[in-house]
């Protein structure tokens, strides 16, 4: 009979072998970043699918998956293998996730067929949208407005302390850096961003505001699928949608 010590060692080796066996398949998996149609419930945003997986879609289905090799857009009806035919989108991903500061004097990128303004950078904080925003450096925050027509001033405020800072945009300016000396944002904190619309003929100006919660990322993600998973895990759905829309725009299913 085998000794208890030998049995324990054998069991440990078996577990180690099993762990090694699943590493390759885990590494060869993509993540769903956009899903619509009858099968959307089967492939929700955030679901991981192996590159070797075969997906059968019905009419009206459209699923976008980010893999380590690129972006795969599958549109039903039809049967597709996730890892086959993914379009390389590294250059577009690199441009979207660039973090060095730069001025932007354009309105925005337009969404395909929708005329919807789309931010040109994943780390720009949309002053017109509420949600959770993942950032790497809270001392280098840049605000972005979808409509750069005319001059406009936005106020960012911490409701817990009432600390606030005005951020003026000049005409045609879409991006403005937030002065960290004027206000230092903190991860895990909700802020409101508000602005006043021009006064109407009756002299009234309407104030609009959004609520943004910031999350600080502590790890670098070089692959689109890995970054998407981190954004999803932290609830940064606006950035997931932007990532999906931007990379999908360069893919013809």
MOWO-V384950 format. One record per pair of residues at least 24 apart in sequence whose ideal C-beta (glycine too) atoms are under 8 Angstrom apart, sorted by sequence separation. I is the first residue (numbers start at 0). J is the second residue. If there is no record, write none. Layout:
i:I j:J
i:I j:J
//
This chain:
i:27 j:51
i:35 j:59
i:36 j:60
i:38 j:62
i:54 j:78
i:55 j:79
i:95 j:119
i:96 j:120
i:98 j:122
i:142 j:166
i:144 j:168
i:147 j:171
i:188 j:212
i:24 j:49
i:35 j:60
i:36 j:61
i:53 j:78
i:54 j:79
i:94 j:119
i:95 j:120
i:96 j:121
i:118 j:143
i:147 j:172
i:157 j:182
i:187 j:212
i:188 j:213
i:35 j:61
i:36 j:62
i:53 j:79
i:54 j:80
i:95 j:121
i:96 j:122
i:147 j:173
i:187 j:213
i:24 j:51
i:34 j:61
i:35 j:62
i:53 j:80
i:54 j:81
i:118 j:145
i:126 j:153
i:155 j:182
i:186 j:213
i:187 j:214
i:33 j:61
i:34 j:62
i:52 j:80
i:53 j:81
i:185 j:213
i:186 j:214
i:187 j:215
i:33 j:62
i:34 j:63
i:51 j:80
i:52 j:81
i:116 j:145
i:144 j:173
i:155 j:184
i:159 j:188
i:184 j:213
i:186 j:215
i:33 j:63
i:50 j:80
i:51 j:81
i:116 j:146
i:143 j:173
i:159 j:189
i:31 j:62
i:32 j:63
i:50 j:81
i:51 j:82
i:143 j:174
i:157 j:188
i:158 j:189
i:31 j:63
i:32 j:64
i:49 j:81
i:50 j:82
i:142 j:174
i:158 j:190
i:31 j:64
i:32 j:65
i:48 j:81
i:49 j:82
i:141 j:174
i:142 j:175
i:157 j:190
i:158 j:191
i:30 j:64
i:141 j:175
i:142 j:176
i:156 j:190
i:29 j:64
i:30 j:65
i:141 j:176
i:142 j:177
i:155 j:190
i:156 j:191
i:29 j:65
i:107 j:143
i:140 j:176
i:141 j:177
i:155 j:191
i:156 j:192
i:29 j:66
i:38 j:75
i:98 j:135
i:139 j:176
i:140 j:177
i:155 j:192
i:156 j:193
i:28 j:66
i:29 j:67
i:98 j:136
i:107 j:145
i:154 j:192
i:36 j:75
i:100 j:139
i:106 j:145
i:107 j:146
i:140 j:179
i:153 j:192
i:154 j:193
i:27 j:67
i:103 j:143
i:106 j:146
i:107 j:147
i:139 j:179
i:153 j:193
i:154 j:194
i:26 j:67
i:98 j:139
i:100 j:141
i:106 j:147
i:138 j:179
i:153 j:194
i:29 j:71
i:105 j:147
i:106 j:148
i:152 j:194
i:104 j:147
i:151 j:194
i:152 j:195
i:140 j:184
i:138 j:183
i:137 j:183
i:137 j:184
i:137 j:185
i:149 j:197
i:137 j:186
i:142 j:192
i:123 j:174
i:29 j:81
i:134 j:186
i:29 j:82
i:120 j:174
i:27 j:82
i:29 j:85
i:105 j:171
i:107 j:173
i:126 j:192
i:104 j:171
i:106 j:173
i:104 j:172
i:105 j:173
i:124 j:192
i:126 j:194
i:103 j:172
i:104 j:173
i:102 j:172
i:103 j:173
i:103 j:174
i:102 j:174
i:101 j:174
i:100 j:176
i:137 j:213
i:137 j:215
i:132 j:211
i:134 j:213
i:127 j:207
i:129 j:209
i:131 j:211
i:132 j:212
i:133 j:213
i:134 j:214
i:135 j:215
i:128 j:209
i:129 j:210
i:130 j:211
i:131 j:212
i:132 j:213
i:133 j:214
i:134 j:215
i:135 j:216
i:127 j:209
i:129 j:211
i:130 j:212
i:131 j:213
i:132 j:214
i:133 j:215
i:134 j:216
i:126 j:209
i:128 j:211
i:131 j:214
i:133 j:216
i:124 j:211
i:133 j:229
i:133 j:230
i:133 j:233
i:131 j:233
i:133 j:235
i:131 j:234
i:132 j:235
i:131 j:235
i:130 j:235
i:131 j:236
i:132 j:237
i:133 j:238
i:130 j:236
i:131 j:237
i:132 j:238
i:130 j:237
i:128 j:237
i:125 j:237
i:121 j:238
i:121 j:241
i:121 j:242
i:118 j:241
i:117 j:241
i:117 j:244
i:117 j:245
i:96 j:226
i:92 j:223
i:111 j:244
i:110 j:244
i:88 j:223
i:111 j:247
i:108 j:245
i:111 j:248
i:95 j:241
i:95 j:242
i:92 j:242
i:95 j:245
i:95 j:246
i:70 j:223
i:91 j:245
i:92 j:246
i:67 j:222
i:91 j:246
i:67 j:224
i:91 j:248
i:65 j:223
i:66 j:224
i:88 j:246
i:91 j:249
i:65 j:224
i:88 j:249
i:65 j:227
i:88 j:250
i:86 j:249
i:86 j:250
i:72 j:247
i:70 j:246
i:65 j:242
i:70 j:247
i:65 j:243
i:72 j:250
i:74 j:252
i:70 j:249
i:71 j:250
i:72 j:251
i:73 j:252
i:63 j:243
i:70 j:250
i:72 j:252
i:47 j:228
i:65 j:246
i:45 j:228
i:63 j:246
i:63 j:247
i:45 j:231
i:44 j:231
i:61 j:252
i:44 j:236
i:30 j:224
i:29 j:224
i:32 j:227
i:44 j:239
i:28 j:224
i:30 j:227
i:30 j:228
i:30 j:231
i:32 j:239
i:33 j:240
i:32 j:242
i:33 j:243
i:32 j:243
i:33 j:244
i:33 j:247
//
